[in-house]
Amino acid sequence: MEFQLLGPLEVRRDDGPLPVRGPKQRALLVLLLLHANETLSRERLIDELWGERPPATAPKALQVYVSQLRKLLEPARLLETTATGYMLRLEPGQLDLHRFETLLAEGRSALGDGAPGQAAHLLAEALSLWRGPALADLAYEPFAQTEIARLEELHLAAIEERIEAELQLGHHAELTGQLEPLVTEHPLREHLRSQLMRALYRSGRQAEALEAYHTGRRLLVDELGIEPGRELRELEQAILRQDPALEPAAMPSAPRQVSDREAQSPFVGREQELQELLGGLERAVGGRGVLYLLVGEPGIGKSRLAEELVSHARQRGAQVLIGRCWEAGGAPAYWPWVQALRVGVRGREPEELRVELGAGAPDLAQLLPEIRELLPELPEREAPESDWARFRLFDAASSFLRATSQGRPLVLVLDDMHAADEPSLLLLRFLARELADSRLLVIAAYRDVDPTLSDMLASTLTELRREPVTHRVALEGLPEPAVAEYIEAAAGRAPSEALVDAIQTETEGNPLFVGEVVRLLVEEGGLEAGAVEQLAVPEGIREVIGRRLRHLSAPCFDMLTLASVLGREFDLEALEAVSGSGRDQLLGVLDEAMGARVVAAIPGAPGRVLFEHALIRDTAYDSLTSARRAQLHHQVGNALEDLYAADSEPHLAELAHHFFAALPSGDREKALGYAIRAAERSVGQLAFEEAARLYEMALTLVEDDIEKCELLLALGEAYARAGDMPAWKRAFREAAELADARQLPNHLGRAAFGYGGRILWAVSRDDQLLISLIERALDALGDEESALRVGLLARLAGGPLRDATHPPELKRARSEEAVAIARRIGDPATLAYALAGYTQAHLSPDRYTAILPAAEECVAVALEAGDKERALEGYEQLFLHLLGLGDGEGARANLREMAQLAQELRQPPQHWLVAVNQTLLALLEGRFDDAEGLLGETLKLGRAAPRWNAVMSYGLQLYLLRRGQGRLNELAETLEADLRELTFRTYPIVDCVLTRLYDEVGREDEARTLFDRLATDDFAQIPFDEEWLVSLGLLTEVAHSLGDRRRAGVLLDRLSPYADQVAVAYPEISMGSVSRYLGLLATTLSRWEVAERHFEDALAMNERIGTRPWLAHTQEDYGRMLLERGRERDRARASELLDLALRSYEALGMESSASRISALR
């Protein structure tokens, strides 16, 4: 069992995390962990947990919390009871804080012993244990403040020590980017500033180093009135006199063995980087997955370093999978993943593969058809057209890699990621979030210059660097000693100092450049004795490669030029077909190129060859004129078309690339046809960004307006499924304009439907075009009865017309028209969509009973059509409306069905919907610990829902949770800011929550001001929709608190027709029986008998639906009313009710509510 404090509290067993429920139980565990193997007295624990004024029930509550903890930690007997208190007994390594402190001490010791490489490794491992701010979920607990401050200081000290080790290793250039934000965050921390100054100075930025000093001095003088300390002052003077002592000491090279492979391709000067990667390998072996980003210019040695790691990993017994991006264009989507995963799949027995693939096998089979060959009984994947099918694909790939690594650790190398397609980058981002507790080491190598980073790669790198598992290794040029070692290994002789200096100066230590120069000089006799004085090193790497290629025979050079058109990698069969050469002639020519280290066979891939480096391929390709290039692409396209005639599907993107590159002199129709087919295949593989790229390519070739409109619709659909809202709206808007101009009603309807987005219930309050576009499309379609017309009507009614600026009759009429047409069409899927829109359009308290048959039918026809998403939405409506009618058991049964469907769909939006509704139920039942956990899950899953909905739901549920816990004061400012950010003039439940919040935390003037505004025209601005009952319930509590009798009378009249219902705000919160609020209003008006009747009804309803908190609130309100009425015979009943409320509050942990009653007594 493992305990983690360096971030939010976590307890983990081998089979996963354990839930520690409730703030008090978590606080108790943290106290025991901080004092592990010590006895803490009961008195001290009570003092720490409840402060100076603990409730009388504190000793009993402590016993309960200890008992719950002991049960949680079973079967391990870690929590012991002693004569005076309790002790948590831990073994070394069970607590991450202890491991951190041990590693920090070892790192400091190594640094003091002059071993910065070892120190950097130890300190990096120590820092990798941090998952966020220490004790993050207990930041407001008084007992934790001192420990949090101590741990923050230790964390900063470890960062400083690690940076010190890296500085000694000469990694100053990389460190400046890390130090600048640290200094900004901790401007008065002088040692960090001194490290920044040294890193800047060593990077040749001495003016910036001095500016960093002066900025720090101004801060110290202005804020504290003191001068910088001795360290900073002396460092400034050393920089001014350019003291040689500021330069890093040279690091000795470690002795090493050289393999046959290394003799061909020397590995020198990368010992420190290799040690860092090997440290990552050890972490992965130990079950702590890690991702390394290898970054540098072309030829700097990223692939060579990865090869060296792979060699060590195999010796260590790890599995290795390698995927390389295609740099010449035309590769299928997910190409590096297909390469890597294919090897992983083919190396397994069917039974083993079936277990490791699990439920994701059908999803992954769409990328790797060989899975179906190995497992022919696999079912077809469900709902491939689903918006969230790609999540299942990514989850399947990630789960397979994680499962595969459990038996033997796995190293996954993804090379040339600067050339990756967008879906491949998205899959890498997904996998990075799943690495932490795996046995996976992922290496992703990419160029950071030439070409410049694409927007997608840049955003991917930003996201990856935010993940705690990610480390960046930047490679720079080799220093002179390493260049000398490289030359000796490559040329077989020791070079002179003059030669080393000349080559290092011209190549800046780039290993590829060095190697190419040495080979060129060997070929031209430039390494002979006495030739150094006449040495003329070419100016650039491409010139070197060009001269080397010209040393090859003419047939060899011509064949390589043709091969460069095929790409960095190529099949011998394809080159044979393109060149028209026989296999023997081809192999003879390539043998010369292999001997010159220009190309090489790909290990484990018979018949495939690659250029030794992308720059070699680029140099050969760039030697062609544009006309010759186009001619060769056309020649290649035709040859490959014949070669792939039997099965062209996997090669469509490649064919599209060649025929497109052959333009304008090539075959436009072939280029267009293959681009469209390749795009359609990419959609089938859920590679929507790649599909969009191919559709964009096709759009540049199409001339017919109708065909262009079709392509724009397909492009919009691809962007929509990729989640790129601006791009999908642009494409659909262009399609609509073209359809309008050419009078194409069906195309206009499809464009309008696509423009509105894929979520039926999204109101889209910030888009003024949506309604007019859908209305225009409906007009163009005329009276045609079609699934498209139904979809437009349902989307309009269930989405934008729900905004309160539109009369409710309009959305209802549109939804009823959609259902009527769908019934006449007779298609179950169309009817399910129409009914889903219908239920959304009829969300109001007066429609609770009427909506149930529509929701039940929606479920039935959706399941008949196989549309689980619509069925799930139908179950949600049944859950909420049955709950609103007081049928708690029926509601819970439908929520269980909803959760079951979400498990089958495995899609984030549906998981989010279920989690939100489960949170609603947990809050209603008073399961606040469960609600706390579910709320965190909804926030995480909310990334898959529209942001506005996710944040709104989270804010409303967090308010109700903190209200139940009596913790509104700590939430007031942040919740106020979050909710105000989301306020819409037509969505005033936010202001209703804020009004009640102000009232509860004692900000009466603000509460009254906001209440008066909301009460204008007798609360007419509160829309009569799915939020109405809860909104008026909140305002009822405010009117009662403020004693506003006039408004209480208005609210009583408005709410009275719904006395037999439960207040539910779809889909976030429920506040129990409406009769409770009527009782409060009648109490405010001193209508005692009316209040008594409503409170009795509320007691019955709240007990029936199983809401303990609102039952207790009703008991308290009823008891207070009886006391206020002042009749002698009421006292016994009032006392009974208040006693019941007090017991419930105490049992539920609602301490502030319990204290309120205790004060009353």
N, C-alpha and C positions, 0 to 999 in steps of 0.2 A: 504494500500500500504506500502511496506517495502523496505528500501534502505540498501545496504550492501557495506561497504568500506573495511572491514577486509579481504582482498583478492582482486581478480578482481572486478571491479564495477559491481553490479547487482541491478536491480530494479524488484521487484516481486509483482504481484497481486495474489489474491486467485486462479486465473485460470492459473498461471504460470509466467515465466519471461517475461519482456518486453525488446525489442531490443533497445539499445541506440547506434545509428549509428555514426560512425566517431570519430576520436580522438578529434576534437575541441568540439563537442557536449558533449562527455564524460567528457572532462576537465572542461567545463562550469558547468555541473551538479555537479561534485566533488567540485568545488569551492563553489557553493551554499550550498552543504551539509555540508562542513566544517565550514561554517558560517551560519548554519540554524537559522532562526528567526532573522537574522540581514540583514540590507540593504547593498548591495554592489554596489558601484557607477559604472556607465558605464565605466568611465575612468580607474578605478582599474581593472575591468574585462578585458578590452582591454589590459592593461599593463601586466596582469598575463598571458593572453592567447597568445599574440603575442610578448611580450618582448619589448625592447627599441625602435625597429623600426617597428611598425605595418604598414601594407599596408594601402593605402588610403581607401580601401574598408572595413576596419575593423568595423566601426560602423554599416554599412549595414549588414555585415556578422553576427555581434553579434545579431542584431534584428532577423535575419533569424534563428539563433541557438536557441534563446529564444522562438520564435514562434514554432519551431519544438518540443522543450521540453514541452511547454505548451500543445501542441496537444497530445504528448506521455502520459502525466500525466492525461489527461481527463479520467473520469469526475471529478476527485478530483481537486479542485481549490487550488493547493498548491503554484504555482508560481505567485507571485504578482508583479505588476509594481508600483513603488513608484515615487515620484517627482524626486529623484536623481538616481534611479537605480532599482535593482531587489532584491526580497527577497523570499526565499523558506521557507514556514511555515510548520513546522512539529509538530506532537503531540509526547508526551513522548513514547518511545518504537519503533518509526517508523524507527530509524536509528540504525544499529547494533553497531556502535561506542558508541552511548549514552548508550545503554544497557550494553555494556562491561564496560564502566566507572562506571556505577551504581553498577553492580555486583562486580567489583573490590573494590569499596569503602565499600560495605557491607561485603565482605570477609575480608578485612583488619580490619573492626570494630569487626567482630566476633572473629578473631584471637586475637585482643587486649583484648576482653572480656573473653578470656580463653575458647572458644568454637571451638577447631580445627576441629571437625567433620563437624560442620556447615560451617566453613570457607573453608574447603577442597571442600565441595559440591558447594558452591557459586563460588569459584575460578575456579573449573573445568568447571562449566557451563559458566563462562565468557570466558575461553580459548576455549571452544567448538564453540564459535562464529567465530573464526578465520578459514578461508578457505585457507590461504596461506599468502604470504607477503602483508601487507596493501598497497592499491592503486597499485596493482601489474602491471596493464596495463598502469599506468601513471608514471612508475619509472623514465622516462627520462624527464618529464616535470619539468622545473626549479621551478615553484611555489610549486610543491609537495614535494620538497626535505626536507624542514624543518619539515613538518607534518609527512612525512614518518619516519624521524629520531625520532620524538617524540613518534609516535605510536610503533615503534620497541622497544624503551626504556620501554614504558608502558607494552608491551607484555612480555618482559623479566622480568620486576618487578612482573607481575602477576604470571609468572612461578615460580619465587623465593618464592613468598608468598604461593603459593599452595604447593610447596615442603616443606616449613616451617611447614605448617599445617600437612602434611603427616608425617613429622619427629616427630611431637608431638604425632601423633597417633601410632607411633611405626612401621611405614611401611618402615624402613630403608633398609631392604634387597632388596625390590623391587625397591627402589629409586636409588640404585647405578647404575643400568643399564640405567636409564634415565639421571643421572647426568654426567656420564662419557662423552658421546658425547656433552652435553651442555658445559662442561668445555673445551673440545677440540675446540669447535666452538668459545668460548668466553674466551680465556685463561687468560686475564687480569682482568676478573670480579671476584673480591675477595670474594664476598658473595656466589656466586655459588661454588667456590672452598671450602669455609668453610663448606657448606652444604654437599659436597661430602666427606670431611674429617670426619664429624660427622656420616654420613651414613656408611662409611667404618668402622669406629671405633666401632659403635654399632653392626655391622655385624661380629665382631670378626676379623677384618682385619686391626689391628692397624698399622702394618708395611706399608701397602699400603696407609693408611691415612697419615702417615708421609712422604711417598714418594710423595704424591700429594702436600703436603706443599712445599717440597724442589724443585719440578718441577716448581711450581708457583713462588717461590722466585728467581730461576735462570732466569726465563723469565723477571720478574720485574727488576732485577739488570742488566741483559744484555741489555734489550731493552730500559728501561726508566732510569736506574741508580738510582733506589730507592729501599728501603726495603719494605717488605709487611706491610700493615696497622696493627693497633692495634688488630683488630678482629682475623686476622690470626695468629699473633704472640702469643696471649694469648691462642688460641685454640691449637697451637702446644705444649705449655707448659702443658696445661691441659691433653693432650693425653700422654705426657711423664710421668706425675705423676699419670696417670689413675684416674683422678678426678671422683668421683662418680656422680658429677653433670652432667656429659656428658650422663648418662643413661636417657632414656625417662621416664617421670612421668607416673605412672599407671593411666589408664583411668577408671573412674567409669562406671559400667554397668547400662544401662538404665532400669527402671522398665518396665515390660511387662506382658501381659496376656498369659497363657499357655493353648492351646487347647487340646482336647482329643488326637489328633494325636501326638502332641508334647510330651504329657505325655508318649507315647510309644517310641518316638524317640526324646530325648531332643535337644532343639535348644539353645545353649549357646555360648557365646564368639564370636559371629559373628555380633554384633549389628552395628559396623561401616561399615562392608561390605554390610549388608542389607540396611543401610541408603543410601549407594552409589547407589545400584540397584534401590531403591525406587525413588531416584532423577532421574535416567534414565527413570523410569516409568512415572514420571511427565512430563519429556521432550517429551516422546512419546505421551502422552495424548494431549500435546500442539502442536503436529504436527512436532516434530523434532525427527525423528527416531534415534535409537541408538543400537549398538551391544556391548554386554559385553562378554568377554572371561573369563570364570572361570577356573582357572588353579591350579593344586596342585597334590600331590601324591595320590595314591589310598587310599580311606577311609578318606580323609581329610575333607569331608563335602560339596563337590561341589553340589551333587544332593540334599542334605538336605537344603542348602542355596537356591537353585532354587525352591524347594518345598515351602519354606517360602515366597519367592517372589510371587509365583503363588497364594498362599492364600491371600496375600494382594491385588494382581491384581484383583482377582475375587471380593473381597469386594469393590474394586474401580470401578467395572462394566466392566472390560476389558474381552475380549475373551482370551482363553488360548488354544494353540495347543502344543502338546508334541510329540517329536520323539526321539527314543533311538536307537543307533547303536547296531548292533548284534556283540558281541565280540567273539563268538565261531566259526565263519566262516559259509559260506553257505547262507548268507542272499542275497536276490535279490538286484540289483542295486537301489540306491536312497532310501533304506529302511527307514531311519529316516524321510525323506520327505514324503514318502508314508503314514507312520503312521500319521504324523501331518496333512497333507493335506486331508487325507481321512475323518478325524473328521470334518475339516472345510467344506468339500463338503457335507457330509451327514446331517449336521445341518441346511441346507438351503432349502427354497422353490425353485421350479424350476425356477420361474420368477426371483427371487432374484439372484439365481445362474447364470442364463443366462446373466444378466447384469454385474455381478462381473467378470465372466470369459471373457466376451467380445470376441474379435477375436481369442484369444488364446485357446478357449475351445477345438477344435479338437487336438491341440498339447498336452494339459495337459491330455486329455483323454487316451493317450497312456500309461500314468503312472497309471491313476485311471479309470479303465473301468466303474466304477459305474457312472461316469459322463454321459456316453451314455445311461445308464439305466434311469437317471433322465431327460436327454435331448435327446430323441431318434431321433429327427430330425436333429441332428448335421451332417454337411457334413464331408466326410472323409478328413483327413489332407492331404495337398498337398505336393508332392515331399518328401516323407519320406527318400528317398535316398540322398537328398541334403546334401552337405558338411556342410551347415549352419542350418540344421533343429534343431540342438541342441540349437542354439541361440534362436530360436523361442520357444523351450520348456522352456528354462530358463526365457525368457521374459514373457511367459504365467504364469509360477509359481509366478514370482515376481509381475507381474501386478495383479494377483488374490489376493495375500496377501495384496498388497497396497490398492486395491479396497475394500477388506473385512474390512480393518482397518478404512476406512473413517467413517463408521457409529458408530462403537465402537472400541476403541483402542485394539490392538492385541498383546499378548505376545506369542512368539514362543520360546520354549525351546528345544534345541538339545543336548542330553546328550551322554556322552561317545564318543565324536568325535575323539578321538585317534584311534577308531576302524572303522571309517567311510571309505567307499569306495571312490575312487578318484572322480567319478562323483558327489557324494554328497558334497564333499569339493569344487568342482568347482561351484556348484550351490550356496553354501554359499558365495563364493567370488562374484558371480554375484549379489546376493541380497544385499550384503553390499554396493555396489556402488549405489543402488537404494533407500537406507533408508532415506537419509537426510531430505526430506520433507514429510515423511510418518508418520503414527501413529503406527509404529511398534517398539516393543522392542524385540530384539533377544538375547537370552542367549545361548552360546555355551560352554559346559563344556568339558574339556579334561585333561588327565593325562600328566604331563611333565616328568615323570620318569616311568620306568618299565611298559610297554616296552618303549624303547627310541623312540623318535619321528621319524616317517617315513619321507622320503624325501618330499613326497607330502604334508603331514601335516605341516612340517617345512616351505615349500615354501608358503603354504596357510596362515599360521600365519604371515609370513613376509608381504604378500600382504595385509592381513586384517589390520595389524597395521599401514599401510600407509593411510588407510581411516580415514578421520576426525571423523567419527561416532564411531570408535572403542575405547573401553576402556578395560583395562586388570585388573582383580582382582585376585591376587595371594593369596591363602589360606595357612597359616602355622599352626603349631601345637598350641593347646590351652594352655594358661598359667595356672598355678596352681589354681588360683581362679575359672576359668572356668571349669577345670577338677573336682574340688570339687563340683561345682554346677551340673555338668553332672552326677557324681556318685550319688549324693543325689536324682536327678530326676529319674535315672534309677533303683536305688536299694531301694528307699523309705526310706532311713535313712541318717543322716549326717555322713560323713566319718571322721575319725581321720586325723590329719595333717600327721602322719606317713604314713597312707595308701595313701593319696593324693600324698605325695612326692614320694613314691615307684612307684605308677602307672604312675605318670607324667614322672618320670625319665626313666622308661623302655619303655613307649609308645611314648615319646616325644610329648605328647598331641594330637596324631592322634585320632579323635573321634571314628572311627570304632574300632581301636585297644583298646581304653579305654572301649568302650561298650562291646566288646567281652570279655575282661579281667573281667569286672565286672560281666557279666552273668556267666562266667566260675567259678568265685569265689563264686557267690551265689549258683551255683549248687554243688560246692565242699565244701561249708561251710567256705570258706576263709574270709568271712566278719564278722564272729562271734567275739564277744568280746574276746580279748586276742590272736586272731589268727594271728595278723599282724606280730608279731615277727617271726613266722614260714612261712610267706608269701613267695612264690617263683613264681614271675611273669614270665611266659614263655618268651623266648628271642625274638620271632618274631610273627607277626600277623598270619602267616600260622600255626605256632605251636598252637597258641591259638585256631584258628578255628578248627584245626584238633582234639584237645582235646575236644572241644565242640561237634563236630560231633560224636565223639566216645561215648558221653553220651546218644546219641539217641539209640532207639532199633535197633536191627539188620535189621528187615524188612524196617524200615524207612531209615537207612543208605544206604542199598542196592538200595532202590528206588531212593534216592537222587543221588547216583553214576550214575545210569542209566539216570536220568534226566540231569545230568551234561554233558552227551554225546550229548544230544539234544541242549544244549546251555544255555545262561543266562536266556532266556525266553523260555517257552515251553507250548504247548497246552496239556490240559488234555487228549484229544482224542488221540494225538500222543503218549503220555506216556502210556496210556492204551493199545494201539496197540502194542507198543514195549515190555511192561512188561508182557502182557498176563493176567494182573489182571483185575478183575471186577471193575466197577466204584465205588461201595461202599467200597470195600477193598482199592482202590487207595485213595479215599478221607479220609478214616480213617488214613492211613499212613501219608498223607500230613498234616492232621490236627495236628499231633504231631510236624511236622517240622514247621508249622506256629506258633504253641504255643511257640516253642523255638526261634522264630524270625530268622529262617534260610531261609524260603521262604515266599512269600506273594502273595495274589491275586492282579492282576493288575486292578486298578480302571477303570471302563468304558469298560473293555474288558472281558466279561464273558467267562469262560473256559480257561483263560490264567493265568499263574503263572510265577513268576520270583524269582530267588535267591535274597535275600536282598542286596547282594553286589556281584560284579563280583569275588572278591577274595574268597568268600565262594564257588561259583561254581568252580573256578580254583583249590581250595584246594581239593574238592571232586574228580574232574577230575584227578588231579595229583596223587591221591592215587592209581590209576590204573597202573598196569604194562603195558608196550607197547603192549605186546601180547594180554592182556585182552582188552585194549583200541581198538585195531584193530578189535577184535572179536565183541565187542559191536557196533562199527561203522557199521560193516557189518550187524549185527542184526537190527540196527536202519534203515539202508538203505533199507533192504528188507521190514520191517514193514511199512515204510513211502511210499514205492513204491506201496504197496497194498492200503494204506490209500488214496493216491492221484491219484489212477488209473483213476478216472473219469475226472480229470482235473489236470494234472501234470505240466502244463506250468508255473504257478507262483512259483513252488517249484523245478525247475530244478537245480538251483545253490545249494540248500540245499542237494539234492540227489547226485549231483556231489561231494560235500564236503564229505559226509559220505562214499561213495564208494571209493573215493580217499584215505581217511584216513584209510580205511580198508586194503589197500595194505601193503605188497606184498601178503598177504594170501587171499585177497578178490578177487572180480570179476573185472579183468582189463578191459574187454570189456564194462561193465556197467559204470565204472568210466570214460572211454574214451567217450562213447556215451553221457552220461549226461553232461560232460564238454563241448563237442562240441555244444550240443543243448542249454545249458545255455549261451554259448558265443554268439550264433546266436540270442537268445532272447535279450541279452544285447545290441547287435547292433541295433535290432529293437526298443529298448527303448532309443537309442542314448547314452548309457552308454559305450562309446568306451574303456575307460581305464579298466573297469571291463571285457569287452569282451576280451581285450588283456591278462589280467591275466588268464582267463579261457583257452584261446587258448595256452598260455605258459604252463599251467598245462597239457593240452591234448598232447602237443608236447613231454612231458617226457614219455608218454605212448605208442605213436605210433611207429610201427616197419616197416610198408610198406613205401617205398620211395615215391611212388605216393601220398599216403595219407598224408605223411609228407609235401610234396610240396604243396598240397592243404591247409594244415593248415598254412604253412608259408605265403601263399598268403592271407589267411583270416586274419592272424595276422598283416601283413603289412597294409592291408586295415583298420583294426581297429586302428592301430597307426596313419595312415595317417589322418583318420577322427578325431582323438584326437589331431592332430597338432603336434605330436612328430616326427620331421623330422629325427633325427639320428636313432630312433628306427624303423621307417617305412623303411628307406633306408637299414638298417641292415637286416630286415626281407625279403624284396624283393630281396636284393643281395644274401642272402642264398638260397632263392627259385630259383633264376636264376642259381646259381652254381649247384644246385641239378638237375634242369631241363636240363641244359647243359650236365651234366654227364650222365643222364638217357635218353638223346635224346627225350625230351618232348617239341616239338616246341610251342604248345599252352600255356603250363605253362610258358615257357620262355617269350613268348610275353606278357602274363598277368603280369609277374614279371617286365619286362621292362617298360610297361605302368604304373604300380603302382609306380615304382621307380622314374619316372619323376615328380610325384606330380600331384595334382588335378587341377592346374591352367594352362590352355592351353598355354597362352601367356608368361609364365615365361621363360626367356632366360637361367637361371641357369648358369651364366657365371663362377661360382666358383666350378662347378662340372665337372670334366674331364671324368667321367665314363659314363655319361648319353648318349651321342651320340653313343659311341661304343656299349653300351648295347642295344639301340634301333636298331642300324644297324645289330647287331648280331641276334636279334630276328626276324627282317625282312628277313634276309637270311634264318633262320631256317624255317620260315613259307612258304618260296618258293613263288610260284605264287598263293597261295590260296587267294581267294577274300572273305574277311570276315570283319565284323565290327571291329574286333581286329586289322587287318592290316590297315584299314582306320584310326583308332585311333592312331596307332603308327606313321603313315605317317603325319597325321595332327599335332600331338604333336611335332614331329621333325621339321616340316616346320614352324609352328607357334611359336615355342619356340627357342631351342638352335641354329638352323641354321640361325636365324635372326642376330646373332652376326656377326660383320663386318669381322671377320677372314675367313668367308666362302663365296664363290662366290654366288651372289644373284640368279644365274640360278639354283643352287642346291635346295634352299628352294622352288622356284617356281615350279620346276619340281616335287618335292615330293608332294607339295600341290595339283597340278593338277592331279597327279596320285590318290591321296586320293579321290578327288571329282569324278573322273571318275569311280572308283570302287564303291563308295557310290551310284552313280546313277544306276549302274547295280544291286546293291543289292536291292534298292528300299525302304529302311527303312528311314522314315523322320528324326528320331533322329540321325542316323548315318550320313545322308547327312548334317544335321545342324552342327554337330561337324566338318565334313570335310570342310564345307564352312567357319566356324569360323577360322579354321586353314589357309584356302586359303586367307582370307582377311588379316590376320596377315602377311602372307608371301609376300604380294604384297603392303606393305606400302611404297610408294615412290611417289614423285611428278608426275612422268610420268604415274602413274596408277590411278589417281583420277577418271577419267571418267570410266575406264574399271572396277573398283572395285564396282561401285554402283549396277549393276545388281546382283552380288554375295551377297552383303550385304542385298539387298531387298529379295532375295531368302532365305537367311539364316533366316531372320525374319519370313518369311511365313512358311517354313518347320518346324522351331523350334516351332512356335505356334501350328502347326498341331500336332506335337509330344508331346505337353505339356511341352516342355523344355524352361521355361521362362528365364533361365540363358543365354542360347545361343541366344534367341530372344533379350534380353537386350543388349548383345554384338553386335548383328547386328544393332540395333538402334544406338548404340554408333558410329559404323563405318559410318552409314549414316549421323549422325550429323556432324562428323568431316570432311568427304569428301564433303558433300554439302557445308559446311562452306568454305572449301578450294577452292571450285569452285565458291564461291561468292553468293550462294543461302542462304541468311541469314534466310528467312522465313522457307524454307524447313528444314534447320538445326535445328531451334528452335522447329519446330513441332516434329521432331524425338527425341529431348532431352526431350520434355514433355512426349512422349510415354515411353521413357527410365525411367523417374522418376516414372511414373504410375506403371510400372512393378516392380520397386524396392520396391514400397509401398506394392504391393501384395506379393512379396517374403519375405519381412521383414528379410533380411539377410545383415549383416554388409559389406561384400565385395561389394555387388551391391550398397548399400547406399554410400559407399566410391567412387565408380566409378561415380555415378551420381553427388555427391558433387564436385568431381574434375572437371568434365565437366561444372557444373554450375558456379564454380569459374572461369574457363576459360572464360565463356561467360560474367560474371560480370566484369572481368578485361577488356575484349574487349570493352564492352559498357561504361566503365568508372564509373561503380557503385562500387566505392572503399569501401564504408561503407559495402555494402552487401558482397563484396569479403572478407573483414576482418572477418566478422562473419562466412562465409562459410569456410574460411581457417582454423579457429579453429576447425570447425566440421570435416574437412578432416583429420586433425592431430589426432583427437580422434578416428575417424572411421578407420584410417589407421592401427590400431593394427590388423585389420582383413585381411589386405592385406600383401603381402610380404614386409618386412621392407624396403628393398632397394628401391622398387617402391614407397612406401608411403613417405619416407624421401626425395627422389629425387623430386617427384611431389610437395611436400610442399616447398622445397628449390627454385625451379624454379618459382613457383607462388608467393612466398614471395618476390623474387627479383623483379618481374614485378610490384607487388603491391607497394613496397617501392619506386620503380622508379617513378611510377605514382604520389605518394604522395610527392616526393622530399625528401625522408628520407633515401637515400642510405648510407649516412655517418654513421648513427647509426647502420647500418646493416653489414657494410663491413667485419669486423673481424669475427663475428659469422657465417655469411653466407659463407665466404671463408673457414672457418674450416669445416663447415657441408658439403659443396659441395666437398671439397678435400677428405674428408673421403670416399665419394662415387665414386670417379673417377675410371673409367675403361679405359684402353688403347683403347678399342673399343667403347667407348661411350663419344665422346669428346664434346658434347654440354655443359658439365660442364665447360670445359676450355674456350669455347666461351663466356659463361656467365661471367666467371671471367675476361676474357680479357676486355669485355665491362665495367664491374664493375670497374676495375682498371682505365680505361680511364675516366669514369664519375666522380670518386672521386679524380682525379688529380694525380694518381700514374702512370705517363706516361711511365717511364722506364720499370716498370713491365708489363704494357700493351703492350709495343712494343716488349719486349722479348717473351712474350707468343704468340703474334700475328705472329711474325716471325716464330716461331716453327710450328704454325698451318698452315701457308702459304706454308710450304715445299711442293715441287712438285705441285705447283699450287693448294693447298688445297686438294690434293688427299686423305689425311688421314681422311677427313670428310666423313663418310659413306653416300651413297646416299639412305637414308631411311626416316622414318617418322619425324626425327628431322632436316633434311638437310636444308630445306628452312629457318627455324628460325635460325639455326646455322650460315648460310651464311648471313642472315639479320643482326645478331649481329656483325659479322666481317665486314660487309659493313659499319656499323656506325663507327667502329673503324678505318677502312681504310680512311673514309672521315675525321674523327677527326684528324688523324695523317697526312693527306695529302699525303698518299702513292699512287701515281698515277699508278705505275706499277701493284701493287696488285689490285687496283681499276679496271684496264682494264681486268685482269683475272676474277675477280668476275662478271663484267658486262657480259662477254661472257658466264660464267657458269649459271647465273640467267636469261638471256634474254628469253630462251624458256618458262619460267614460268611467264611471265609478267602479264598474265590475271588471276593469281591465288592469293589466300590469304595464307600468311605464317602461318602454323599451326604446332606445335610440339605435337605429340600425346602422352598423352592426356592432357598435362599441360597448354600450353600457345599458344596464337596467337598474332602476331604482325602486323596484317593488311595487306594491299595490297603489293604484291611483287614489283609492279611498283614504290612504294615510294623508295625502296632501289636502284632500277635502276636509279631513278632520282638523288639520292645522289651520286651514282657512276659516272654518266654522269657529274654532277656538279664538282666533284673532277677532272675529266679529261677536264673540260672547254668545254664540248660538249653541248652547251646551248640549241640548238633546240631539241636534243635528251632528255635532262633533262626536258625541258618544256613539251614534249609529254608524258613522263612517269609520271610526276607530275599531269598532267590533268587526265590521266587514273587512277592514285591512288586516286585523289579526288572523282572521280565517283564511284570507287569500295568501298572505305571506307564509303562513304555516303550510298551506297546501302546496305551494310551489317550492318550499324548502329553502327559503332565504332567511337564514338566521340573523344576519346583520339588520335587515329591514324589519324583521319581526321585533328585534330588540329596540330599534328606533321607535317603532309603533308603540311598544309597551311603555317606553319612556315618555313619549309625547302624550299618550293617553293618561298615564299617571300624573303628569304635570297638569294636564287639563282638569282632572278631577280635583287636584289640590287647589288650582286657581278658582274653580267653581265654589269651593269653600263649604260644601255641605258636610255635616258631621258624618253622615252615613257613607260618604265617598272615601273616607280616610283609609279604611281597611283595604278596599279594592285598589286604591292608589298605591299603598304600601306593597301589596302583592305584585302589582305590575312592575313597580320599580325594582323589587327584589329579583323578579324574573329577568328584567333587562340587565341588571348588574351581573347576575350569574352568566348570562350569555356573553356580555362584553368581556368578562374575565376569561371565559373559556375560549373566546375567539382572539384573545390578545389585544382587544381594543381598549388599551389602558387609559387613554385620555377620556373616552366615553365613560369608562367605569369611574374615573376620578370625578367626572361631572356629576354623576349620581351620588357618589359618596359625599361630595360637598353639599348636595341638596339635603341629604339625610342629617 
